Amino acid sequence: MHLLTHETPDFNTPALWPANSPDHYQIWGKLQERVYHSQIRDVDQLKSRLIEEWEHFHQVVIDEAVRQWRPRLRACVGAHGGHFEHRL
């Protein structure tokens, strides 16, 4: 986190991400666990680890996240962009 905050001043830490943002689907959590299993030296290593782990990601997890998009988008439109989790 320190590296991202230092190298990318506009970076929002996970603490600032909305609780139900698309980043919080299973994909980011699982990818984050794999990438951060050990300390990251620099941005290049972070990029490399992200690419490497993404290549080994199970397609089932990705398919499930994609499948969730349509109902989530409908709920968002129905709530006029407001909170919609209760509609899911």
PESUL-V811916 format. One record per pair of residues at least 4 apart in sequence whose C-alpha atoms are under 7 Angstrom apart, sorted by the first residue. I is the first residue (numbers start at 0). J is the second residue. If there is no record, write none. Layout:
BEGIN
i=I j=J
i=I j=J
END
This chain:
BEGIN
i=0 j=4
i=1 j=5
i=2 j=6
i=2 j=41
i=3 j=7
i=3 j=10
i=4 j=8
i=4 j=10
i=11 j=15
i=12 j=16
i=16 j=20
i=19 j=23
i=22 j=27
i=23 j=27
i=23 j=28
i=24 j=64
i=25 j=29
i=25 j=60
i=26 j=30
i=26 j=60
i=26 j=61
i=27 j=31
i=28 j=32
i=29 j=33
i=30 j=34
i=30 j=52
i=31 j=35
i=32 j=36
i=33 j=52
i=34 j=48
i=34 j=49
i=34 j=52
i=39 j=44
i=39 j=45
i=40 j=44
i=41 j=45
i=42 j=46
i=43 j=47
i=44 j=48
i=45 j=49
i=46 j=50
i=47 j=51
i=48 j=52
i=49 j=53
i=50 j=54
i=51 j=55
i=52 j=56
i=58 j=62
i=59 j=63
i=60 j=64
i=61 j=65
i=62 j=66
i=63 j=67
i=64 j=68
i=67 j=71
i=68 j=72
i=69 j=73
i=70 j=74
i=71 j=75
i=72 j=76
i=73 j=77
i=74 j=78
i=74 j=83
i=74 j=86
i=74 j=87
i=75 j=79
i=75 j=80
i=75 j=81
i=75 j=83
i=76 j=80
i=78 j=82
i=78 j=83
END
